[in-house]
Amino acid sequence: MGIGTAQQEDTGEINFENQDTDGQSVTVESATLTEAGFIGIVGTNGFLIGVSSHLPAGDHSDVEVPLDDPLDEGAELDTELKAVALVDEDDDQQYTGDTDPHGQLMLGADDRPISDTANVVVEDRSTGEPSNVGRANFRIESVDATSASAEQSANITAEIENVGNASGTQNISYTLEGEDITTGAGAVDIVFVLDQSGSMDDDNAAVRQELQNFTDQLESENVDARYAVIEMERPASTVQNFTSNVTETRTAVERVLQDGGGTEDNFEALDQSLDLLESESRPNAQKIVIDITDEGSNNLDPTQAELADRFNETNTTYIAVTPGPDQSPMAGYPTDRQKQPLANRTESGVWYNLVDDDFGEQFTDEIAGTVVNVSRQNQRELTLDAGERETVTFQANTSDIPPESYTVTVETENDTATTTLTVGSS
């Protein structure tokens, strides 16, 4: 272990490198602590699995952290661990905190935890060789981002090599982090716009069941989803603001479907859904509106063209679930009040047939699949043979984020790399 400096540093840092280990301990290459404390190792369950001896404030190198329970070479051959700086709460040079590290995290000058992650491979104890033989290991060789104005998209490129001994497939993702905003992969904010009028009585049971299947499917795909519910009964109103609580969402949907109604102010409800997304959606989330009705809109304020423009300008995906233009009762509405034409006018629009025999399969598979794909616009699935190298390119939409410099972080299952992206004013 290195010797700590006597002078307290203004900023903190941990450098935790990828490494092979016998499973008994791990080594933190370097650390700068803002105050006296410890370095803890956080396992995949989010709890501490080892804590270093007491460290004074300042710089340290090659800090060995013993693990409470040795990593099992059979179960944890290749795992990502996090090193975090911990405060000495009792000032007694003994770590007496909880195994949940959140209450003892040491913060740097930016008020963020001092931490770093590393991929740890457990050696075969019988041979002393790394146990990742026959495993893929995706290493990021370089990452770059082009500067862009707020009206442009930026290209993010990462050169990735499989340095393991076998072919493999991994998700490659990126995030942007700035002073006031973080954009990430996997987040979606979804507004359900529901028709509860009497003409929907024959369809409501199927809608109720398929919305449940839909949310189950998103949960199984680990989509970070929040839901809001808007009813189109005059006047259109928000029944539930955004929540990640699926049970609350299903209760809100049930309440709408049971209340009944006689009007379909659908375009007003869609306009309201865009207002809600504009004011309440997360900056890091993709925006989606799912419109479920068997009829056209009773009003033309806003117009179909104005709605299409709003969907396009806000980069919102519009999913219409309605009968076809020639199917009853949708056929009774002129084209400029129907939903399939609206979906066709929307860049990210898609239409599904509410009254087809395979409606349930569509909702569970195709519509949920559409949402999963939208949620992964910040992700790519990459397959590489051992020793193969490929450049992955993302196109980052910078129109919805303020001008500033962002830290771009690209991740594989084995590695993380960062660069800087500057977004200028238009």
C-alpha positions as CSV (number, residue, x, y, z in Angstrom):
1,M,0.0,0.0,0.0
2,G,1.2,3.5,-0.8
3,I,1.7,6.2,1.8
4,G,-1.0,8.9,2.1
5,T,0.0,12.5,1.8
6,A,-0.6,14.7,4.8
7,Q,-2.4,17.4,2.8
8,Q,-6.1,16.9,2.1
9,E,-7.0,17.0,-1.6
10,D,-9.9,19.1,-3.0
11,T,-11.0,16.3,-5.4
12,G,-11.1,12.6,-5.1
13,E,-10.4,9.8,-7.6
14,I,-10.2,6.0,-7.7
15,N,-8.5,4.1,-10.5
16,F,-9.7,0.5,-10.4
17,E,-8.2,-1.5,-13.3
18,N,-9.4,-4.7,-14.9
19,Q,-7.5,-7.6,-13.3
20,D,-7.0,-11.3,-12.6
21,T,-7.2,-12.4,-9.0
22,D,-7.1,-15.5,-6.9
23,G,-10.5,-14.5,-5.5
24,Q,-9.1,-13.6,-2.0
25,S,-8.5,-9.9,-2.7
26,V,-8.5,-7.3,-5.4
27,T,-6.1,-4.4,-5.9
28,V,-7.0,-0.7,-6.5
29,E,-4.3,0.8,-8.6
30,S,-4.5,4.3,-7.2
31,A,-6.8,6.5,-5.1
32,T,-7.0,10.1,-3.9
33,L,-9.2,10.5,-0.8
34,T,-10.6,13.9,0.2
35,E,-10.5,12.8,3.8
36,A,-9.3,9.9,5.9
37,G,-11.4,6.7,5.3
38,F,-11.4,3.4,3.5
39,I,-11.8,1.9,0.1
40,G,-14.7,-0.6,-0.2
41,I,-15.5,-3.1,-2.9
42,V,-19.1,-3.4,-4.0
43,G,-20.3,-6.7,-5.4
44,T,-22.9,-7.3,-8.1
45,N,-25.7,-7.3,-5.4
46,G,-24.9,-3.7,-4.5
47,F,-23.4,-4.5,-1.1
48,L,-19.9,-4.3,0.3
49,I,-17.9,-7.5,-0.1
50,G,-14.6,-6.1,1.3
51,V,-13.1,-3.0,2.9
52,S,-9.5,-1.9,3.0
53,S,-7.5,-0.9,6.1
54,H,-7.8,2.7,7.2
55,L,-6.3,5.2,4.8
56,P,-5.3,8.9,5.5
57,A,-6.5,11.7,3.2
58,G,-4.4,12.0,0.0
59,D,-2.8,9.8,-2.6
60,H,-2.4,6.0,-2.4
61,S,-1.3,3.3,-4.8
62,D,-1.7,-0.4,-5.1
63,V,-4.3,-0.7,-2.3
64,E,-5.0,-4.3,-1.6
65,V,-8.6,-4.9,-0.4
66,P,-9.3,-8.3,1.2
67,L,-12.7,-9.8,0.3
68,D,-15.0,-11.1,3.1
69,D,-15.8,-14.3,1.1
70,P,-13.5,-15.4,-1.7
71,L,-14.9,-15.1,-5.2
72,D,-15.9,-18.5,-6.4
73,E,-14.0,-19.5,-9.5
74,G,-16.9,-21.7,-10.6
75,A,-19.7,-19.1,-10.1
76,E,-18.0,-15.8,-10.5
77,L,-15.3,-16.3,-13.1
78,D,-15.8,-12.9,-14.7
79,T,-17.6,-10.2,-12.9
80,E,-17.8,-6.4,-12.6
81,L,-17.0,-4.9,-9.2
82,K,-17.0,-1.3,-8.0
83,A,-14.4,0.3,-5.8
84,V,-15.8,3.2,-3.7
85,A,-14.3,5.6,-1.1
86,L,-15.9,5.4,2.3
87,V,-15.8,7.9,5.2
88,D,-14.6,7.1,8.7
89,E,-17.8,8.0,10.4
90,D,-16.6,7.3,14.0
91,D,-13.1,8.7,13.4
92,D,-11.7,5.5,15.0
93,Q,-9.8,4.1,12.0
94,Q,-12.2,1.1,12.0
95,Y,-14.9,0.6,9.5
96,T,-18.1,0.0,11.4
97,G,-20.6,1.1,8.8
98,D,-23.3,-1.0,7.1
99,T,-22.7,-3.4,4.2
100,D,-25.0,-1.1,2.1
101,P,-22.4,1.6,1.2
102,H,-24.7,4.4,0.4
103,G,-24.7,6.0,3.8
104,Q,-20.9,6.1,4.0
105,L,-19.9,7.2,0.5
106,M,-17.1,9.8,0.4
107,L,-17.9,12.6,-2.1
108,G,-15.6,14.5,-4.3
109,A,-15.6,18.2,-5.2
110,D,-18.5,17.6,-7.6
111,D,-20.6,16.1,-4.8
112,R,-20.5,12.7,-6.5
113,P,-19.3,9.5,-5.0
114,I,-15.6,8.7,-5.6
115,S,-15.7,5.4,-7.4
116,D,-14.6,3.3,-10.4
117,T,-15.5,-0.1,-11.8
118,A,-13.3,-2.9,-13.0
119,N,-13.8,-6.4,-14.6
120,V,-12.3,-9.0,-12.3
121,V,-11.4,-12.5,-13.6
122,V,-10.9,-15.2,-11.0
123,E,-7.9,-17.5,-11.7
124,D,-8.1,-21.3,-11.7
125,R,-6.6,-22.0,-8.3
126,S,-5.2,-25.3,-9.5
127,T,-3.2,-23.8,-12.4
128,G,-2.9,-20.1,-11.5
129,E,-4.2,-19.3,-15.0
130,P,-7.2,-17.0,-15.6
131,S,-10.4,-18.9,-15.7
132,N,-11.8,-17.0,-18.6
133,V,-10.6,-19.5,-21.2
134,G,-13.4,-20.0,-23.7
135,R,-15.0,-16.6,-22.8
136,A,-15.5,-13.5,-24.8
137,N,-14.0,-10.3,-23.5
138,F,-15.0,-7.1,-25.3
139,R,-12.4,-4.4,-24.7
140,I,-12.9,-0.8,-25.8
141,E,-9.7,0.3,-27.7
142,S,-10.8,3.9,-28.3
143,V,-13.9,6.1,-28.2
144,D,-14.5,9.4,-30.0
145,A,-17.4,11.9,-30.3
146,T,-17.9,14.6,-32.9
147,S,-18.9,18.1,-31.8
148,A,-22.3,19.3,-32.9
149,S,-24.7,22.2,-32.8
150,A,-27.9,21.8,-30.9
151,E,-29.7,21.3,-34.2
152,Q,-27.5,18.5,-35.4
153,S,-26.8,14.9,-34.4
154,A,-23.4,13.9,-33.1
155,N,-21.6,10.7,-34.1
156,I,-20.1,8.6,-31.3
157,T,-17.7,5.9,-32.4
158,A,-16.1,3.2,-30.3
159,E,-13.5,0.7,-31.6
160,I,-14.1,-2.6,-29.8
161,E,-12.0,-5.8,-29.8
162,N,-12.8,-9.2,-28.5
163,V,-9.6,-10.1,-26.6
164,G,-11.2,-13.2,-25.1
165,N,-10.7,-16.8,-26.3
166,A,-14.2,-17.4,-27.8
167,S,-16.8,-15.6,-29.9
168,G,-19.6,-13.8,-28.1
169,T,-22.4,-11.3,-28.3
170,Q,-22.7,-8.2,-26.0
171,N,-24.8,-5.1,-25.7
172,I,-22.8,-1.9,-26.4
173,S,-24.3,1.3,-24.9
174,Y,-23.5,4.9,-24.4
175,T,-24.6,7.6,-22.0
176,L,-24.2,11.4,-22.0
177,E,-23.6,13.2,-18.7
178,G,-23.5,16.9,-18.2
179,E,-24.1,19.5,-15.5
180,D,-27.9,19.3,-15.6
181,I,-28.7,16.2,-17.7
182,T,-27.9,12.6,-18.1
183,T,-29.1,10.6,-21.1
184,G,-28.9,6.8,-20.9
185,A,-29.8,3.6,-22.5
186,G,-33.0,1.7,-21.8
187,A,-35.3,4.4,-20.5
188,V,-38.8,5.1,-22.0
189,D,-41.6,7.3,-20.9
190,I,-44.9,6.0,-22.3
191,V,-48.3,7.7,-22.4
192,F,-51.4,5.5,-22.9
193,V,-54.2,7.4,-24.5
194,L,-57.4,5.4,-24.0
195,D,-60.9,5.5,-25.5
196,Q,-63.5,4.4,-22.9
197,S,-66.6,5.1,-24.9
198,G,-69.3,2.5,-25.3
199,S,-68.2,1.4,-28.7
200,M,-65.0,0.0,-27.0
201,D,-67.0,-2.4,-24.8
202,D,-66.3,-5.4,-27.0
203,D,-62.6,-4.6,-27.1
204,N,-61.9,-3.5,-23.5
205,A,-61.3,-7.0,-22.1
206,A,-58.7,-7.7,-24.7
207,V,-57.1,-4.2,-24.2
208,R,-57.0,-4.8,-20.4
209,Q,-55.3,-8.2,-20.8
210,E,-52.9,-7.1,-23.5
211,L,-51.8,-4.0,-21.6
212,Q,-50.9,-6.3,-18.7
213,N,-49.0,-8.6,-21.1
214,F,-47.3,-5.5,-22.6
215,T,-46.0,-4.3,-19.2
216,D,-44.9,-7.8,-18.3
217,Q,-42.9,-8.0,-21.5
218,L,-41.1,-4.7,-20.9
219,E,-40.2,-5.9,-17.4
220,S,-38.8,-9.1,-18.7
221,E,-36.7,-7.1,-21.2
222,N,-35.4,-4.9,-18.4
223,V,-36.8,-1.8,-20.0
224,D,-36.6,1.3,-17.6
225,A,-40.2,2.3,-18.3
226,R,-42.6,4.8,-16.7
227,Y,-46.2,5.1,-17.6
228,A,-48.9,7.8,-17.7
229,V,-52.6,7.4,-18.6
230,I,-54.8,10.0,-20.4
231,E,-58.5,9.5,-21.2
232,M,-60.0,11.0,-24.3
233,E,-63.6,11.5,-22.9
234,R,-64.4,15.2,-23.2
235,P,-62.6,17.1,-21.8
236,A,-59.5,15.0,-22.2
237,S,-57.7,14.6,-18.9
238,T,-54.6,13.0,-17.3
239,V,-55.7,10.1,-15.1
240,Q,-52.2,9.2,-14.0
241,N,-49.0,11.1,-14.2
242,F,-45.7,9.2,-14.9
243,T,-44.9,6.3,-12.6
244,S,-42.8,3.2,-12.8
245,N,-45.3,1.4,-10.6
246,V,-47.0,-1.1,-12.9
247,T,-49.7,-1.9,-10.4
248,E,-50.8,1.7,-10.2
249,T,-50.8,1.9,-14.0
250,R,-53.0,-1.1,-14.3
251,T,-55.4,0.3,-11.7
252,A,-55.6,3.6,-13.6
253,V,-56.3,1.8,-16.9
254,E,-59.0,-0.3,-15.2
255,R,-60.6,2.8,-13.8
256,V,-60.7,4.5,-17.2
257,L,-62.2,1.4,-18.9
258,Q,-64.8,1.0,-16.2
259,D,-65.9,4.6,-16.2
260,G,-67.2,4.5,-19.7
261,G,-68.0,7.6,-21.9
262,G,-69.5,8.9,-25.0
263,T,-67.0,11.1,-26.8
264,E,-63.6,10.7,-28.4
265,D,-61.7,14.0,-28.2
266,N,-58.7,12.0,-29.4
267,F,-56.6,14.8,-31.0
268,E,-57.0,16.9,-27.9
269,A,-55.9,13.9,-25.8
270,L,-52.9,13.3,-28.0
271,D,-52.0,17.0,-27.8
272,Q,-52.2,16.7,-24.0
273,S,-50.0,13.7,-24.0
274,L,-47.3,15.7,-25.8
275,D,-47.7,18.5,-23.3
276,L,-47.2,15.9,-20.5
277,L,-44.1,14.5,-22.1
278,E,-42.7,17.9,-22.6
279,S,-43.1,18.9,-19.0
280,E,-42.7,15.7,-17.1
281,S,-40.6,13.2,-19.1
282,R,-37.1,12.4,-18.1
283,P,-34.3,14.0,-20.2
284,N,-32.7,10.5,-20.7
285,A,-35.9,8.8,-21.8
286,Q,-37.3,8.0,-25.2
287,K,-40.8,9.4,-25.6
288,I,-43.7,7.1,-26.7
289,V,-47.5,7.6,-27.1
290,I,-49.8,4.6,-27.5
291,D,-53.2,5.6,-28.8
292,I,-55.9,2.9,-28.4
293,T,-59.4,3.7,-29.9
294,D,-61.9,2.2,-32.4
295,E,-63.0,5.6,-33.7
296,G,-61.6,8.8,-35.2
297,S,-61.4,12.1,-33.3
298,N,-64.5,14.1,-32.6
299,N,-62.5,17.4,-32.7
300,L,-60.0,18.9,-35.0
301,D,-58.1,21.1,-32.5
302,P,-55.3,20.5,-33.1
303,T,-55.4,19.2,-36.7
304,Q,-53.9,16.0,-37.8
305,A,-51.1,17.9,-39.6
306,E,-50.3,20.0,-36.5
307,L,-50.1,16.8,-34.3
308,A,-47.8,15.1,-36.8
309,D,-45.6,18.2,-36.7
310,R,-45.5,18.0,-32.9
311,F,-44.6,14.3,-32.9
312,N,-41.8,14.9,-35.4
313,E,-40.4,18.0,-33.6
314,T,-40.3,16.3,-30.3
315,N,-38.9,13.0,-31.6
316,T,-41.8,11.2,-30.1
317,T,-42.8,7.7,-31.3
318,Y,-46.5,7.5,-32.1
319,I,-48.2,4.0,-31.9
320,A,-51.8,4.0,-33.1
321,V,-53.9,0.9,-32.3
322,T,-57.2,1.3,-34.2
323,P,-59.4,-0.3,-36.8
324,G,-58.3,0.3,-40.4
325,P,-59.7,3.3,-42.4
326,D,-62.3,1.1,-44.1
327,Q,-63.4,-0.8,-40.9
328,S,-66.3,0.1,-38.7
329,P,-66.7,2.3,-36.8
330,M,-63.4,4.1,-38.0
331,A,-64.8,4.1,-41.6
332,G,-67.4,6.6,-40.5
333,Y,-64.7,9.3,-40.0
334,P,-63.1,11.4,-42.7
335,T,-59.4,10.8,-43.4
336,D,-58.2,13.9,-41.5
337,R,-59.8,12.5,-38.3
338,Q,-58.4,9.0,-38.5
339,K,-55.3,7.5,-36.9
340,Q,-53.6,5.4,-39.5
341,P,-53.1,8.5,-41.7
342,L,-51.7,10.3,-38.6
343,A,-49.2,7.5,-38.0
344,N,-48.2,7.6,-41.7
345,R,-47.5,11.4,-41.4
346,T,-45.4,10.8,-38.3
347,E,-41.7,10.0,-38.8
348,S,-41.7,7.6,-35.9
349,G,-45.3,6.5,-36.4
350,V,-46.6,3.0,-36.6
351,W,-50.2,1.6,-36.9
352,Y,-51.6,-1.7,-35.6
353,N,-55.0,-3.1,-36.3
354,L,-57.2,-3.2,-33.1
355,V,-59.8,-5.6,-34.6
356,D,-57.5,-8.2,-36.2
357,D,-57.8,-11.7,-34.8
358,D,-54.1,-11.6,-33.8
359,F,-54.5,-8.3,-31.8
360,G,-53.2,-10.0,-28.7
361,E,-50.1,-11.4,-30.4
362,Q,-49.5,-8.0,-32.0
363,F,-49.6,-6.1,-28.7
364,T,-47.5,-8.5,-26.7
365,D,-44.9,-9.2,-29.4
366,E,-44.9,-6.5,-32.1
367,I,-45.9,-3.4,-30.1
368,A,-43.8,-4.4,-27.1
369,G,-41.0,-5.2,-29.5
370,T,-41.3,-1.7,-31.0
371,V,-41.0,-0.1,-27.5
372,V,-38.0,-2.3,-26.6
373,N,-36.3,-1.3,-29.8
374,V,-37.0,2.4,-29.1
375,S,-35.6,2.0,-25.6
376,R,-32.4,0.7,-27.0
377,Q,-31.6,3.5,-29.4
378,N,-28.6,4.1,-27.2
379,Q,-27.6,0.5,-27.5
380,R,-26.2,-1.9,-30.1
381,E,-25.8,-5.7,-30.1
382,L,-22.4,-6.7,-31.3
383,T,-21.1,-10.2,-32.1
384,L,-17.3,-10.7,-32.4
385,D,-15.2,-13.7,-32.9
386,A,-12.1,-14.1,-30.7
387,G,-9.5,-11.5,-31.9
388,E,-12.0,-9.7,-34.1
389,R,-12.3,-5.9,-33.9
390,E,-15.2,-3.6,-35.1
391,T,-16.1,0.0,-34.9
392,V,-19.6,0.7,-33.5
393,T,-21.2,4.1,-34.4
394,F,-24.1,5.7,-32.5
395,Q,-26.0,8.8,-33.7
396,A,-26.8,11.0,-30.7
397,N,-29.8,13.3,-31.0
398,T,-28.6,16.6,-29.4
399,S,-31.7,18.7,-30.3
400,D,-33.3,18.0,-26.9
401,I,-30.3,18.8,-24.6
402,P,-28.8,22.2,-23.7
403,P,-25.5,23.4,-25.2
404,E,-22.6,22.3,-23.0
405,S,-19.8,19.8,-22.7
406,Y,-20.9,16.2,-22.0
407,T,-19.0,13.2,-20.8
408,V,-19.7,10.3,-23.2
409,T,-19.4,6.9,-21.6
410,V,-19.4,3.8,-23.8
411,E,-19.8,0.4,-22.1
412,T,-19.5,-3.2,-22.9
413,E,-20.1,-6.0,-20.4
414,N,-16.4,-6.0,-19.8
415,D,-15.1,-2.5,-20.2
416,T,-15.9,1.2,-20.0
417,A,-14.4,4.2,-21.8
418,T,-15.1,7.9,-21.9
419,T,-14.6,10.9,-24.1
420,T,-16.0,14.5,-24.3
421,L,-18.8,15.7,-26.6
422,T,-19.3,19.5,-27.0
423,V,-22.8,20.6,-28.0
424,G,-22.8,24.2,-29.2
425,S,-25.7,26.6,-29.5
426,S,-27.6,26.7,-32.8
